[in-house]
Amino acid sequence: MKAETSEKSTTSQKADCGGSTASLPSTTSQTLTTSTPGTSTGVLLFPYGPSAGDREFVRRTVDFTSPLFKPQIGFPLGSLLWDSLYFTDNGQIIFPKSDYQIFSYPNPPLRGFSDWDSVAMVAPFWDDADFSSSRGTIFYQEYETLYDDYNTLVQKVESSINTLTKTRNYKARWALKITWVHVPAYPAQVTIGTNTYQAILSTDGSRSYALFLYQSGGMQWTVTGRPGNPVLMGFSSGDGYFKNSQLTFHPVWEKYRPDQFLDSNSGLRGLQIYKLHREEKPNYRLRCLQWLKRQPQWPSWGWNQISCPCSWNQGVLDLRFQSISRGSRQLCSFSSWRGGVCCRYGPWGELLQGWRVQSPWQLDQELELQNWCCHFNSNPSFCALYQLRRPPVSCAGYQPSSLAWMVGDPHITTLDGVNYTFNGLGDFLLVRTQDRNSSFLLQGRTAQTRSANATNFIGFAAEYRSSSLHPITVQWLLKPNNTIHVQLNNQTIAFETNGEDTKDQEIFNSSGVIMTHHGSTVSASFDGAVAISVLAISNILHISCSLSKGYQNHTEGLMGFWNGNPDDDFRMPNGSTIPKRSSEEMLFHYGMTWKINGTSLFGKRDDHLPSSFTPVFLSQLLRNTSLNKNLTSSCHGDDQCIFDVLATGSEKLGNDTRAIFRIYQQMNTTLNRYPPSIKGPDVIKAYMGQTTVVNYTSDTKDITFTLRENCTDFKLFENGTLLWTPKLLEPFTLEILASSDQGSLSSVLKPRTVVCECKAESQCLYNQTSWVNNSSLEAADCKCDGNTFGRYCNYSKDPCDEQCFPNVTCISGKGCEACPPHLTGDGRHCASLEKPFLCQNKSCPEDYCYNNGFCSVSHTLGCQPVCTCPSAFTDARCFLAGNNFTPTVHQELPLRIIQLSLTEDENASQADVNASVAYRLKNLELWAFLWNRQVDQTECEHAGNLLAMQWLQGLPPGLQPPGWLHLRVPLQSGLL
């Protein structure tokens, strides 16, 4: 915040500021120190002025206000978190409902703060000040310690708050120090005494406190010069939470000397402390900012390569993504070198949201951070800051993994989509690939299928290597009853069922690999780059392999050379290729070139393999007339099904092969189908009551546009034309759906909707908004002109927006009427007609006024002393009591002692002494002493002639003794 300084105080004033300010307590002290150690003469103000790094702000006018302070984390006052505050010349710190509702409010209410207050305010000394002369100035300094920044003053404030409020571990995140220096009362031209005091606001985001410090001897306003302006100290939240200073209902001369008041809460003179928050609430702005501070400004390399699948169906079939929790439409993929991504989908399978995460273990934390910055506060700017560190993830740039699979008596579909059958026996290289970050190796082990001249897979082994991970090895081994034994780095994986339902998907997380087990399928995702899914059916292992696009042009093995060209898939280790339409025999010899002759990832085989094995080919099976061709009728001409039926004699095996092949084929088709795109503005701005027209289109043909939820303010035509006529400021989230004719694929667009309700459209600030409740609708801020104020500039300024002087009527549109008789001013500011300079060298005689009466020199009575007495007294010098009054009731009943001297016989009993004391008390002017008496004998210089009577003040109202009655009785301590 920048604040201009106008008409700075003079050099002598600045020097005086420095001279009147003592240093802070030492770092070992836990409380504020007094100006004279060991006494209660008053606390010291915190250092202020230019030497303390303060800014000066003053206007040489009767009333002025400071610029707005806007703590990033807000300020808790009452039950609300306030965005803005400012201070005034009149000793207030005000929290406005809008940035244009700025008033100085020179006249405090006579009743004090109450639950009727409509203005949120902290008031260290609220009374009508006047800086229009050359005297007085204000210094301030703002302290932001969001990230454990060290500041000496802030540390002292923390220590004081911890000590005075018995609070533990209070850590200030924002503080404001304001010092009013040599402040003249209104009117400055004719008043002499000035005030110097200080206010410290401090908050940790959830708790907030105010410290009021009054310079010892520096509060010098003349009480007789304050007609009708009783000063007010304390605070009000404007919503029913308030606290008045203990001085509020004290005699007026005490109220104007807070530097001399010994506060019962702090135990210090000249210090008042207030708890400003009604209850503690988490500050999500602070949590968001502290997290943002720890994050890099820009995403690390590789994060821009992350995208979400464009539809739920795509994501479910992209085995690099896993469902994190059952029942939620949420998928995540993780990579050690580029981070992770999570994607959330709607009921039609449309992508709703994508966000980045570092690891599976940080998923909940990332969601919590997202809530802190975007969902749990009303300020969209925090969400914008969050998105700078975590740019939202869309499906733009999503490329499905390329899928290859092997089913049955191995029928292979390469990464480029070429189908062939290979019945080799042994351990084979299925795929080997690498990119600049990682390498991947997949091997398969086959065995002879029953007694047939065919083979099938009984094991798979994969190895993944990355510079950021230790090598990862996973094995899938076929066991009886279609069971798969899984090992990770040679350690058996024991999957455990989540819950009682054995059909639940089980997940095993380890560094760099996430494995899932569902039914007879075990899948593994390696670092978000490779996914392997192994299925056990008919005592045969079937496999699908998904590779990320980064591995393209870098593959070899039985899954082919992947480059998008199916004609060169059959590349052998020596680099030569055979044609795509080669014979079965030639394809068999091609496959055998990828046999592993050395040690494989499986290690040594337990079974013995024949020295040579030649499988049967489909052409041979079709020519064999002894085979039952009727078994193949259910294959419907599928060559892979026919081969397996004829080679093994098992119709079930052939049908299983056909079904699994079609599943993988459908997976591949679905992975490469995209929902319709939506093109159009992602921000829609509208003015209340006016219609905004927006057009949305799609590159996909035959698309229908609809709204997810109907709203009377919006109308969307099927062709994508959107009409928005906002009528009420009600929460709403706009979601535009684009669906294909088949309805199987949908996309959603959630544009930002910003509505302006300012009185004039020219006042709209569409780039400064706040969310409307818990929705995506944003309300634009307003820039009010000089004649309007309020959240939407919907109030016209009126002279009666600020209170007039007490007992002065305000006429709307005109202003305050004349000041009361014997006072002068404009009706808002009124002062006595006296001329104080006539008697400035006169003073009151010592002890001129009795019973705590306040003495001042009258400027209208020839500079004679005049007593201002408590309301009970009727005479000029506060001696005779005769008026009705309401005494001050104290919660803790004070102990009072009267000493009486009397003479009794040496052998008098205690009852005799009590009777004599009671007789004397009964004849005193104050009969109330007969109540609640307790008479005890005390030690005395002369036995029997000195007794002490103690009593507690606890009488009903009207019988309680006034605290200022003058008794012709020697007192050991003064009466209340």
Secondary structure as GFF3:
##gff-version 3
##sequence-region A 1 976
A	DSSP	alpha_helix	11	19	.	.	.	ID=ss1
A	DSSP	three_ten_helix	50	52	.	.	.	ID=ss2
A	DSSP	beta_strand	55	56	.	.	.	ID=ss3
A	DSSP	beta_strand	75	77	.	.	.	ID=ss4
A	DSSP	beta_strand	80	82	.	.	.	ID=ss5
A	DSSP	beta_strand	86	87	.	.	.	ID=ss6
A	DSSP	beta_strand	93	95	.	.	.	ID=ss7
A	DSSP	beta_strand	120	126	.	.	.	ID=ss8
A	DSSP	beta_strand	137	144	.	.	.	ID=ss9
A	DSSP	alpha_helix	152	164	.	.	.	ID=ss10
A	DSSP	beta_strand	174	184	.	.	.	ID=ss11
A	DSSP	beta_strand	194	203	.	.	.	ID=ss12
A	DSSP	beta_strand	208	219	.	.	.	ID=ss13
A	DSSP	three_ten_helix	223	225	.	.	.	ID=ss14
A	DSSP	beta_strand	232	236	.	.	.	ID=ss15
A	DSSP	beta_strand	242	244	.	.	.	ID=ss16
A	DSSP	alpha_helix	252	255	.	.	.	ID=ss17
A	DSSP	three_ten_helix	258	260	.	.	.	ID=ss18
A	DSSP	beta_strand	271	275	.	.	.	ID=ss19
A	DSSP	alpha_helix	284	293	.	.	.	ID=ss20
A	DSSP	three_ten_helix	303	305	.	.	.	ID=ss21
A	DSSP	alpha_helix	312	317	.	.	.	ID=ss22
A	DSSP	beta_strand	322	323	.	.	.	ID=ss23
A	DSSP	beta_strand	330	335	.	.	.	ID=ss24
A	DSSP	beta_strand	339	345	.	.	.	ID=ss25
A	DSSP	beta_strand	351	357	.	.	.	ID=ss26
A	DSSP	three_ten_helix	360	362	.	.	.	ID=ss27
A	DSSP	alpha_helix	363	370	.	.	.	ID=ss28
A	DSSP	pi_helix	371	375	.	.	.	ID=ss29
A	DSSP	alpha_helix	380	389	.	.	.	ID=ss30
A	DSSP	beta_strand	402	407	.	.	.	ID=ss31
A	DSSP	beta_strand	411	413	.	.	.	ID=ss32
A	DSSP	beta_strand	419	421	.	.	.	ID=ss33
A	DSSP	beta_strand	427	434	.	.	.	ID=ss34
A	DSSP	beta_strand	438	448	.	.	.	ID=ss35
A	DSSP	beta_strand	455	466	.	.	.	ID=ss36
A	DSSP	beta_strand	469	479	.	.	.	ID=ss37
A	DSSP	beta_strand	483	488	.	.	.	ID=ss38
A	DSSP	beta_strand	491	492	.	.	.	ID=ss39
A	DSSP	beta_strand	506	510	.	.	.	ID=ss40
A	DSSP	beta_strand	513	518	.	.	.	ID=ss41
A	DSSP	beta_strand	521	526	.	.	.	ID=ss42
A	DSSP	beta_strand	530	537	.	.	.	ID=ss43
A	DSSP	beta_strand	540	547	.	.	.	ID=ss44
A	DSSP	three_ten_helix	549	551	.	.	.	ID=ss45
A	DSSP	beta_strand	555	556	.	.	.	ID=ss46
A	DSSP	three_ten_helix	566	568	.	.	.	ID=ss47
A	DSSP	alpha_helix	584	592	.	.	.	ID=ss48
A	DSSP	alpha_helix	618	623	.	.	.	ID=ss49
A	DSSP	three_ten_helix	629	635	.	.	.	ID=ss50
A	DSSP	alpha_helix	639	648	.	.	.	ID=ss51
A	DSSP	alpha_helix	651	671	.	.	.	ID=ss52
A	DSSP	beta_strand	683	687	.	.	.	ID=ss53
A	DSSP	beta_strand	692	695	.	.	.	ID=ss54
A	DSSP	beta_strand	703	707	.	.	.	ID=ss55
A	DSSP	beta_strand	714	716	.	.	.	ID=ss56
A	DSSP	beta_strand	721	724	.	.	.	ID=ss57
A	DSSP	beta_strand	736	740	.	.	.	ID=ss58
A	DSSP	beta_strand	746	749	.	.	.	ID=ss59
A	DSSP	beta_strand	752	756	.	.	.	ID=ss60
A	DSSP	three_ten_helix	761	763	.	.	.	ID=ss61
A	DSSP	beta_strand	764	771	.	.	.	ID=ss62
A	DSSP	beta_strand	777	782	.	.	.	ID=ss63
A	DSSP	beta_strand	788	789	.	.	.	ID=ss64
A	DSSP	beta_strand	795	796	.	.	.	ID=ss65
A	DSSP	three_ten_helix	799	801	.	.	.	ID=ss66
A	DSSP	beta_strand	810	811	.	.	.	ID=ss67
A	DSSP	beta_strand	815	816	.	.	.	ID=ss68
A	DSSP	beta_strand	823	825	.	.	.	ID=ss69
A	DSSP	beta_strand	830	832	.	.	.	ID=ss70
A	DSSP	three_ten_helix	836	839	.	.	.	ID=ss71
A	DSSP	beta_strand	854	857	.	.	.	ID=ss72
A	DSSP	beta_strand	865	868	.	.	.	ID=ss73
A	DSSP	beta_strand	895	901	.	.	.	ID=ss74
A	DSSP	alpha_helix	910	922	.	.	.	ID=ss75
A	DSSP	three_ten_helix	927	930	.	.	.	ID=ss76
A	DSSP	beta_strand	933	937	.	.	.	ID=ss77
A	DSSP	beta_strand	946	952	.	.	.	ID=ss78
###
